[in-house]
Structures are given as C-alpha cells and as structure tokens.
Amino acid sequence: MTCRKWDLHVLVIDEFPKPGGRLLGQLHEEPNGDWWNGIEETNTLLNQTTALDVDIKCGVSVHHIQHEKGKFSIQTNHGAFVAENILLATGAAEAATPVPGWTLPGVMSIGAAQVMTNVHRVKVGNKGIVVGVNVLSAAIARELQLAGVGLHSMVLPAANPATGDYANPRKVMDGLVRIAHLAPSAFIRFGSKFAKAAWIRNLAVSFYPKSGVKMWGMPIHIRKAVTRINGTDKVESVTVCKLTTDGQIIPGTEEIVPVDFVCIAGGLYPLTELAAVMGLPFQHIEELGGHVPIHNEKMETPIEGLFVAGNITGIESAKVARTQGIVAGLSIVKRKMKDVVDIDFKVQEAINLVQQTRNEATIQFHLIL
C-alpha cells in the first residue's frame, strides 16, 4: 500500500488461497481489553489495498527468483513475472518436535490447530493436550479455548536431540515470564515482575507447583513431559512423566492421560528458502528463531532492489511485520523515485515506529530479561 500511494505498480503474490494468510487465524485479547482479530485486520487491509488498486494474486507459488541486469525474474506455477524491486515477506514455519506416536491421526502442530479452528471453523477434537510451552502455544491454546475446544493442560516434550531448550524447565521458565502479562490472574502478573531476576526464576522452577500454574483455567506444567502418544488408529491418550529441574525424566512417575488430540508446539523459524536461492547471506541468531537474511534497518539486503520484512527477519508479532512492511515500502519508493520530498524523514519515522511497536507488542517472542 505504501508504494501504491506514490503510484508505483504493485503485484502481491501469495500461495494462500485468499488474502490474509496466517493473519486470518490470529485472535487474542490485549491487556487493555481490546481484541486483536486477524480476520478483521485482514478485511481492513484488503479494503485499503482495493481502494488503492493493488494487484493481488492468490494461489500462486513462487519456486525460484533470478536477478539479472538489475531486474528480477520470479518463477511461479502461473508463469514468470518481472520486477525491479522485490519485497520478500515469506513469514515463518513451525519446527517439528518428534514424540513417539506423533504419526497417529489426531496429532498436529499448534499452528495447524489454529488454522483449522479460526480459519476453517473445524473443531480439532474434544479434549487435547499441548506439548510445548512457549509464547506461540500459550496464545493459540487460548484461541482453542475460546472456540470451545477442551484442553487438559500444557506440558513439555521429553528431552531428545531435537527438542533442545523446549525440554528444559529452566529455559521454558524464561519464556513464561514473557507471557505472564496475558494471564487473567493479577497474582501471576504481579509475580512475573519479580521473576525477571534469574535467581528467582531458578527458584520458581525448583518449587513449581505439582498441579501446575493455571492460565485461563488450564494448568501449565514445566515439570512434566509427554514421553509417548498412545493409540491404535488414532490418538487415545498420552504418557506423561514428571521431570527434574534439568528436564530429566523421573522414573516411576508415568501417568496415562486420556485425550483425543495432541498439539505439538516446537516453535517457529524464518522461512528463508527463496532468500537462499537468490544468494543472500545469512546470520544465525538464536534469539530471532534461526537463520535470518542480512538486512539493515531500512529492510534493504545486500542485493540491490531486494527487501525483506516480517518473520523472515526474525520471529515477531504481526504488528511488527506490518510496520516493517511500511519501512520496506518507503525504501522502495526512495530507490524508485529520486525526487520525493522528505523521503528520508519518512523512512526514519517508519523505522522509529517499528521500534515503538516492538516495545509495545503484547506478544513478544524474544525478549531480553
């Protein structure tokens, strides 16, 4: 939209069948009582793009991009497109966390449950359990509850080479501090302010309640883990074991919990395949979710004419992605049109907005305590 305001031709290519993509599935209550509704946000953006005559093509998958003689050739399942500037906003994907029995029908990623519930209006089950305690799983678990889906609890995955920090109670406690402000309990919100001290978080892990800490009536356990998903032709139950403070299974503590679905939450990582085939350099930054393409605060990459925005630059909220898109759009305008008055000021103003939005974000995936 930013580029269209300066009368530049804009083509949006999206493999999702309708505009909005992952935004359509988002729904949460802000601390001030307002609701962030992805469907409403999508409709607002769609109305604005329609008014600006933005060309949007859905159901189009990009599989290769070539950069030659100052132009880009975008190869898709609907033919090739040519552009002088590209904004890559490919988003993120979920990391799979392997659990024995995870191939049974009824096991899904937490993101898949979100899409089925909020986008397709399909009930994923009657009673389930979430394996993985993090910012994403907590937010989506609440969305499932609001849709009338029963959740037994949230627990950790058992430790193995693939689960890493997601199976470590001490590391998970760091993440719980980031989402405590979403809890309905004033006591939990108040206590989270003190838990910013590392020694207090370690103490909290040692004395974590056996019944878990409840958010929205749902117990969150960081001293329990699912070791196996059980069933013959579908999910019937899970085996849960107690953990030490270091995430080791305590023998003899096995418990069978009846459920008919399991949501696995292994976190998000930037989707960077298209950036990789273009030869962009990357930097691995664990705090941002993995490998991210090198870019500056103007969202410019080392390849002239190629810009990035959103979760490809690191896992953050949709609000941050939106403001990054404004920065990228203004940077494209600056590159394309040399005589725009105060364009440098506008770009800097947009950069400041990104930082402000990041600081005020309700859901913060990566926060330095």
C-alpha positions as CSV (number, residue, x, y, z in Angstrom):
1,M,0.0,0.0,0.0
2,T,2.9,2.3,0.8
3,C,4.2,2.0,-2.7
4,R,0.8,2.5,-4.3
5,K,0.4,5.8,-2.5
6,W,3.2,7.0,-4.7
7,D,1.6,5.5,-7.8
8,L,4.1,2.6,-8.2
9,H,2.7,-0.6,-9.7
10,V,2.5,-3.3,-7.0
11,L,1.8,-7.0,-7.5
12,V,1.3,-9.2,-4.4
13,I,1.9,-12.9,-4.9
14,D,0.6,-15.3,-2.2
15,E,0.3,-19.0,-2.3
16,F,-2.6,-18.9,0.2
17,P,-6.0,-19.3,-1.5
18,K,-7.2,-16.0,-0.2
19,P,-5.7,-12.7,1.1
20,G,-4.6,-12.7,4.7
21,G,-2.6,-15.9,5.1
22,R,-1.6,-16.7,8.7
23,L,-3.1,-13.4,9.8
24,L,-6.6,-14.9,9.4
25,G,-6.0,-17.3,12.2
26,Q,-4.9,-14.8,14.9
27,L,-7.2,-13.9,17.8
28,H,-6.2,-12.7,21.2
29,E,-7.2,-10.2,23.9
30,E,-4.9,-7.3,24.6
31,P,-4.1,-6.1,28.1
32,N,-6.4,-3.1,27.7
33,G,-9.4,-5.3,26.9
34,D,-9.3,-4.8,23.1
35,W,-9.3,-7.8,20.8
36,W,-6.8,-8.4,18.1
37,N,-8.9,-10.2,15.4
38,G,-6.9,-11.4,12.4
39,I,-10.0,-11.6,10.2
40,E,-11.0,-8.0,10.9
41,E,-7.4,-6.8,10.4
42,T,-7.3,-8.7,7.1
43,N,-10.6,-7.1,6.0
44,T,-9.3,-3.6,6.9
45,L,-6.1,-4.2,4.9
46,L,-8.0,-5.7,2.0
47,N,-10.3,-2.7,1.8
48,Q,-7.3,-0.4,1.8
49,T,-5.5,-2.3,-0.9
50,T,-8.7,-2.5,-3.0
51,A,-9.1,1.3,-2.8
52,L,-5.5,1.7,-3.9
53,D,-6.0,-0.8,-6.8
54,V,-3.3,-3.1,-5.6
55,D,-3.0,-6.2,-7.8
56,I,-3.2,-9.4,-5.6
57,K,-2.8,-12.9,-7.0
58,C,-3.6,-15.7,-4.6
59,G,-2.9,-19.4,-5.1
60,V,0.4,-18.6,-6.8
61,S,3.5,-20.3,-5.5
62,V,7.0,-18.9,-6.1
63,H,9.7,-21.5,-6.6
64,H,12.6,-19.5,-7.9
65,I,13.8,-15.9,-8.4
66,Q,16.7,-14.8,-10.7
67,H,18.4,-11.5,-10.6
68,E,19.9,-10.3,-13.9
69,K,20.7,-6.9,-15.3
70,G,19.0,-5.0,-12.5
71,K,15.7,-6.9,-12.7
72,F,14.2,-9.9,-11.0
73,S,12.5,-12.8,-12.8
74,I,10.1,-14.5,-10.4
75,Q,9.3,-18.1,-11.5
76,T,5.9,-19.4,-10.3
77,N,3.3,-22.1,-11.0
78,H,1.5,-19.4,-13.0
79,G,4.4,-18.4,-15.2
80,A,7.1,-15.8,-14.8
81,F,6.8,-12.2,-13.5
82,V,9.4,-9.4,-13.9
83,A,10.1,-6.7,-11.3
84,E,12.6,-4.1,-10.5
85,N,12.1,-4.3,-6.7
86,I,11.0,-7.3,-4.6
87,L,9.8,-7.4,-1.0
88,L,10.2,-10.9,0.5
89,A,7.8,-11.5,3.3
90,T,7.7,-15.3,3.3
91,G,7.0,-15.5,7.1
92,A,7.8,-18.5,9.3
93,A,7.2,-22.2,9.6
94,E,6.8,-24.4,12.6
95,A,9.6,-26.6,13.8
96,A,8.6,-30.2,14.4
97,T,9.2,-31.7,17.8
98,P,9.3,-35.5,17.5
99,V,7.4,-37.5,20.1
100,P,6.9,-41.3,19.8
101,G,3.4,-41.8,18.3
102,W,3.3,-38.5,16.6
103,T,2.2,-40.0,13.3
104,L,-1.2,-41.0,14.7
105,P,-4.3,-39.3,13.3
106,G,-5.1,-36.5,15.8
107,V,-1.6,-35.2,16.2
108,M,-0.9,-31.8,14.7
109,S,1.2,-28.7,15.1
110,I,-0.2,-26.0,17.2
111,G,-0.3,-23.7,14.1
112,A,-2.4,-26.3,12.2
113,A,-4.9,-26.3,15.1
114,Q,-5.1,-22.6,14.9
115,V,-5.8,-22.6,11.2
116,M,-8.4,-25.3,11.4
117,T,-10.1,-23.6,14.3
118,N,-10.0,-19.9,13.4
119,V,-9.9,-20.1,9.6
120,H,-11.8,-23.2,8.5
121,R,-14.0,-23.4,11.6
122,V,-13.2,-27.1,12.1
123,K,-13.1,-28.5,15.7
124,V,-9.9,-30.3,16.1
125,G,-11.2,-32.5,19.0
126,N,-13.0,-32.6,22.3
127,K,-10.1,-32.9,24.8
128,G,-6.4,-32.4,24.0
129,I,-3.0,-31.6,25.4
130,V,-0.4,-29.2,24.2
131,V,3.2,-30.4,24.0
132,G,5.5,-27.4,24.2
133,V,5.2,-24.3,26.5
134,N,6.1,-21.1,24.7
135,V,4.7,-17.8,23.6
136,L,3.1,-19.2,20.5
137,S,1.5,-22.3,22.1
138,A,0.1,-20.2,25.0
139,A,-1.6,-17.7,22.7
140,I,-3.1,-20.4,20.4
141,A,-4.2,-22.5,23.4
142,R,-6.3,-19.6,24.5
143,E,-7.8,-19.3,21.0
144,L,-8.8,-23.0,21.1
145,Q,-10.4,-22.5,24.4
146,L,-12.4,-19.6,23.1
147,A,-13.7,-21.8,20.3
148,G,-15.0,-24.4,22.8
149,V,-12.1,-26.9,22.5
150,G,-11.2,-28.6,25.7
151,L,-7.5,-28.6,26.8
152,H,-6.3,-30.8,29.6
153,S,-3.0,-28.9,30.1
154,M,0.2,-27.7,28.5
155,V,3.4,-29.8,29.2
156,L,6.9,-30.1,27.9
157,P,8.3,-32.5,25.3
158,A,10.6,-35.2,26.6
159,A,14.3,-34.3,26.2
160,N,16.0,-35.6,23.0
161,P,18.5,-34.2,20.5
162,A,15.6,-32.4,18.6
163,T,13.8,-30.7,21.5
164,G,16.7,-28.7,22.9
165,D,15.7,-25.8,25.2
166,Y,12.0,-26.6,24.7
167,A,12.5,-29.6,27.1
168,N,14.5,-27.6,29.7
169,P,12.3,-26.3,32.5
170,R,14.7,-23.5,33.3
171,K,14.7,-22.2,29.7
172,V,11.0,-22.6,29.5
173,M,10.5,-20.5,32.7
174,D,12.2,-17.6,30.9
175,G,9.5,-17.8,28.3
176,L,6.7,-18.0,30.8
177,V,7.8,-14.6,32.2
178,R,7.2,-13.1,28.7
179,I,3.6,-14.3,28.6
180,A,2.6,-13.8,32.3
181,H,1.0,-10.4,31.4
182,L,-1.6,-12.3,29.4
183,A,-2.7,-14.3,32.5
184,P,-6.1,-13.4,34.0
185,S,-4.6,-13.7,37.5
186,A,-3.3,-10.4,38.9
187,F,-1.1,-12.5,41.2
188,I,0.7,-14.2,38.3
189,R,1.1,-10.8,36.5
190,F,2.5,-9.2,39.7
191,G,4.8,-12.1,40.4
192,S,6.2,-12.1,36.9
193,K,7.8,-8.7,37.5
194,F,10.0,-10.2,40.3
195,A,10.7,-13.2,38.1
196,K,12.8,-11.1,35.8
197,A,15.7,-11.9,38.1
198,A,17.5,-15.1,37.1
199,W,17.8,-16.5,40.6
200,I,14.1,-16.0,41.2
201,R,13.3,-17.9,38.0
202,N,15.6,-20.8,39.1
203,L,13.9,-20.8,42.5
204,A,10.5,-20.9,40.8
205,V,11.5,-23.9,38.7
206,S,12.6,-25.8,41.9
207,F,9.3,-25.1,43.7
208,Y,7.0,-25.2,40.7
209,P,3.5,-26.4,41.8
210,K,2.8,-30.0,41.2
211,S,-0.6,-29.1,39.9
212,G,0.9,-26.5,37.5
213,V,0.2,-22.8,37.2
214,K,-3.2,-22.1,35.8
215,M,-3.8,-19.6,33.0
216,W,-7.5,-19.3,31.8
217,G,-8.2,-22.4,34.0
218,M,-5.7,-24.5,32.1
219,P,-2.7,-25.9,34.0
220,I,0.7,-25.2,32.6
221,H,3.4,-27.7,33.6
222,I,7.1,-27.2,33.2
223,R,8.0,-30.2,35.4
224,K,6.0,-32.7,33.4
225,A,6.6,-34.0,29.8
226,V,4.8,-36.2,27.3
227,T,7.0,-39.2,26.6
228,R,4.6,-41.1,24.2
229,I,1.4,-40.6,22.3
230,N,-0.8,-43.7,22.5
231,G,-3.4,-45.1,20.3
232,T,-4.1,-47.8,17.6
233,D,-5.8,-46.0,14.7
234,K,-6.0,-42.5,16.3
235,V,-4.9,-40.6,19.4
236,E,-6.3,-42.2,22.6
237,S,-4.1,-41.0,25.3
238,V,-0.6,-39.7,26.2
239,T,2.0,-40.9,28.7
240,V,3.2,-38.1,31.0
241,C,6.2,-38.2,33.3
242,K,7.5,-35.9,36.0
243,L,10.8,-34.1,35.4
244,T,13.7,-32.9,37.4
245,T,14.6,-29.2,37.3
246,D,17.1,-30.0,34.5
247,G,14.4,-31.8,32.4
248,Q,15.4,-35.4,33.2
249,I,12.6,-37.9,33.4
250,I,11.9,-39.2,37.0
251,P,11.5,-43.0,36.8
252,G,8.2,-44.4,38.1
253,T,6.2,-41.2,37.6
254,E,4.4,-42.3,34.4
255,E,0.7,-41.2,34.1
256,I,-1.7,-42.0,31.3
257,V,-3.9,-39.0,30.3
258,P,-6.9,-39.7,28.1
259,V,-7.1,-37.3,25.1
260,D,-8.3,-37.4,21.5
261,F,-5.8,-34.9,20.0
262,V,-2.3,-33.6,20.6
263,C,-0.9,-30.2,19.6
264,I,2.9,-30.1,19.2
265,A,4.5,-26.7,19.6
266,G,8.2,-26.7,18.6
267,G,8.5,-23.0,18.0
268,L,8.9,-21.0,14.7
269,Y,11.7,-20.4,12.4
270,P,12.1,-17.9,9.5
271,L,11.1,-19.3,6.0
272,T,14.2,-18.4,4.0
273,E,14.4,-20.7,1.1
274,L,13.7,-18.1,-1.5
275,A,16.2,-15.8,0.0
276,A,18.7,-18.6,-0.1
277,V,18.3,-19.4,-3.8
278,M,18.9,-15.8,-4.5
279,G,22.3,-16.0,-2.8
280,L,21.5,-13.7,0.2
281,P,24.0,-14.0,3.1
282,F,22.6,-15.2,6.4
283,Q,23.4,-14.8,10.1
284,H,22.3,-17.4,12.6
285,I,20.6,-15.5,15.6
286,E,19.1,-17.9,18.0
287,E,17.0,-15.1,19.7
288,L,15.3,-14.4,16.3
289,G,14.5,-18.1,15.5
290,G,17.4,-19.2,13.5
291,H,19.0,-18.1,10.2
292,V,17.9,-14.6,9.0
293,P,18.9,-12.8,5.9
294,I,21.3,-9.9,6.3
295,H,19.5,-6.6,6.1
296,N,19.6,-3.1,7.6
297,E,17.0,-1.1,9.5
298,K,15.6,0.2,6.2
299,M,14.9,-3.5,5.3
300,E,17.4,-3.4,2.5
301,T,19.5,-6.5,1.7
302,P,22.9,-6.7,0.1
303,I,21.2,-7.5,-3.2
304,E,20.1,-4.1,-4.7
305,G,16.4,-3.9,-5.1
306,L,15.6,-6.8,-2.7
307,F,13.9,-6.0,0.6
308,V,12.7,-8.2,3.4
309,A,10.0,-7.7,6.1
310,G,8.1,-9.8,8.6
311,N,9.1,-13.1,10.2
312,I,11.7,-13.8,7.6
313,T,13.8,-11.2,9.5
314,G,13.1,-12.9,12.9
315,I,10.1,-14.2,14.7
316,E,7.9,-11.3,16.0
317,S,4.3,-10.2,16.1
318,A,2.1,-9.4,13.1
319,K,2.1,-5.8,14.2
320,V,5.8,-5.5,13.9
321,A,5.7,-7.2,10.5
322,R,3.2,-4.6,9.3
323,T,5.4,-1.7,10.4
324,Q,8.4,-3.3,8.8
325,G,6.4,-3.5,5.6
326,I,5.9,0.2,5.7
327,V,9.6,0.8,6.1
328,A,10.4,-1.5,3.1
329,G,7.7,0.2,1.0
330,L,9.2,3.6,1.7
331,S,12.7,2.4,1.0
332,I,11.4,1.1,-2.4
333,V,9.8,4.5,-3.1
334,K,13.1,6.2,-2.2
335,R,15.0,3.9,-4.6
336,K,12.5,4.2,-7.4
337,M,11.6,7.9,-7.2
338,K,14.5,10.3,-6.6
339,D,12.5,13.5,-6.0
340,V,10.1,12.6,-3.2
341,V,10.1,15.4,-0.7
342,D,11.2,14.4,2.9
343,I,11.5,10.7,2.0
344,D,14.5,10.2,4.3
345,F,12.5,11.7,7.1
346,K,9.5,9.4,6.3
347,V,11.8,6.4,6.3
348,Q,13.3,7.3,9.6
349,E,9.8,7.9,11.1
350,A,8.7,4.5,9.9
351,I,11.8,2.9,11.4
352,N,11.0,4.6,14.8
353,L,7.5,3.2,14.5
354,V,8.9,-0.4,14.2
355,Q,10.9,0.0,17.4
356,Q,7.9,1.5,19.2
357,T,5.6,-1.3,18.0
358,R,8.2,-3.9,19.0
359,N,8.5,-2.4,22.5
360,E,4.7,-2.3,23.0
361,A,3.9,-5.7,21.4
362,T,1.5,-7.7,23.6
363,I,3.1,-11.0,22.4
364,Q,6.9,-10.8,22.4
365,F,8.6,-13.9,21.2
366,H,12.1,-12.9,22.1
367,L,12.8,-10.6,25.0
368,I,16.0,-9.9,26.8
369,L,15.3,-10.1,30.5
